[in-house]
């Protein structure tokens, strides 16, 4: 019994280690494809390192629903396959330890990952998508507030800058402010732009310039010209930062909001206020959040027999077969969703049918390797 527990703990640690490595590798690849190739465009509109950290925080739970199951499948298969290649499985059998001692720790980890996936998909992912939209709205507004060579009207103010670089340094600044009494003009050789998004204040730190103040009502003949070496000018840009972050796509909505949209569609509402107007997309999203969390557990069931198949000569056998299984599963899943969108398959079956197929394959492989009835 002690040997069985020791084996289980050792296998569990190795599965977790390989899974974390696989998750990190898959996440880096996906993040680099979706983000890093666009960094030049993003930094050009004021996208900074602090924004990048927010993007990474949002993208990780969005990608985890797909990377974690594959990483677990890879990690479990690699850990068990190493034991096959090193003849540890033969040693286990010689000591009277059944192959079920491989299944139990794998299933326990799979159940834990399934619970984490359910939490991410149901409670976290949609909020991450909303936060990402808010950030991109703010970045877009930040980048478009002042563009080199354009006159920008903000309320009763007009601002012009001749040059602006990626670090928000400005050259050739002109400001016409008619919101004050008396109105005034500012000309500055250089400046620097910063935006406080919490207070929605745009700050212009101007240098080497002059202010021309028009005559006021009390002294219509008095015109003033003021020279300055530095001048801090700020204005409220709340209206420019108020981007639309309402949940208008299925993956941005809570379960309650999704069910409300489905009920609206069934009552005949055309859903004109939403980006996606096909009711089936909202039904698919509901089933996605409940069906996909089970994939890690199903992959964990399949990983053990897949790793045991084949001879002892190659450690890559199990992971290679698991890659094929994962690719096939997600291909079937994508095809089923296509059939559902075309009306050829019920939305519930689009997600639960691939899960049932994967479970059937896993149980068949367990029986084939003798795990279904071994002790």
Beta strands, then each sheet from edge to edge (+ up, - down):
strand 1: 151-154
strand 2: 157-164
strand 3: 169-177
strand 4: 184-196
strand 5: 201-213
strand 6: 224-236
sheet 1: 1+ 2- 3+ 4- 5+ 6-
end
